Amino acid sequence: MSLRSVDFKVFGKVQRVFFRKCTKEKADSLGLVGWCKNLPDSTVTGAAQGSPGEIEKMKYWLTNTGSPQSKISKCDFTNERDVSGPEFSEFSIIRKKKK
């Protein structure tokens, strides 16, 4: 089975609107692995890996749907490539460490 990997960065109102939580739920429902996290520039970045068809569904969701309260202005996809196997065991949310 071929696996596809893609990195993403989502712009717009995507922080403090449960975007990461909903991204994980969507990825889990599609059987994808990877991660996502907030960046200081108010974007959400991450990576997703899975079957090519499911990756396309995730790309559409990240560009057009998002969490119910989000307002996505754009989503950039980079480093899209085939991988021989998954590089992650699950889809996780990376959170800042509390000081």
N, C-alpha and C positions, 0 to 999 in steps of 0.2 A: 504494500500500500504506500502510495506516495504521500509525503507530508509537506505542507507549505508553511513557511514562517514569514511573518511581517511585523515590522515595528510601526507604531502609530503615535501621533501627537494630535490631541484634540483641542481646538481653540473655541472660545466663547464663554458663556456662563456654565462652566463645567466643574466648579468647585463649590462645596457647601450645598450641593443639590443631589447628593447620593449617587453621583455619576460612577464612582469606582465600585460601589456596592452593586449597582445595576449592571455594570460592565462585567463583573465577576459572575453574576447570575446568568447573563446572556451567554458568556463563554462556557459556563458549566452546562447550560442547556444544549449547546452545540457540540459538546465534547471536546472543547479546546483546552489547551494548557498555555501558561504564560504568566504575565504579571501586569499590574498597572500601578501608577502612583501619581500624586500631585507634584507639580513643580512650582518653584517660587514665582514663576511668571504667570501664574493662574491657569496653566494648562494641565491636562492630564496626559501622561505618556505611558507607553507600555509595549508589550510584545505578545503576539498570539501565534500559536502553532496548532495545526490540525489538518484535516483533509482540505483539498483546494476548494471544494464546494462550500464547506462550512466557513472557511476563511472569507470567501466572498460575501456570505451572509453577515459575518461579523463586520466586515468593512462597510457594508451598507448600513448596518445598525449604528456604527460609530459615526458615520457621516450624516445620517438622516433622522435617527430616532433618539438614542441616548436615554437618560433618565427622564421621568415625567416633567421635572421642573427645570431641566437644562435647556439652554439655547445654544446650539452648536453653530458656530460661524464657518468653520472648516475643519477638515481632518487631513493631515498629511500622512502618507504611507511611505516608508523607506525600507531599504534592505530586504525587499521581498525576494524570497529564494526557496528552492527546494532543500529539504533537510533529510538526512537518512533516518533519523529517529528523533523523538521528542527530547528537547533539552531541559524540560521542566516536568515535574511529576503531577502538577495541578495548576489551576489558575489562581494566583494569589494577589492580594492587595498589599503593597509595600507601604508601611506607615512610617512617619517620622518617629524617631526615638524621642521619648519624653526626657527632658533634662532633669 
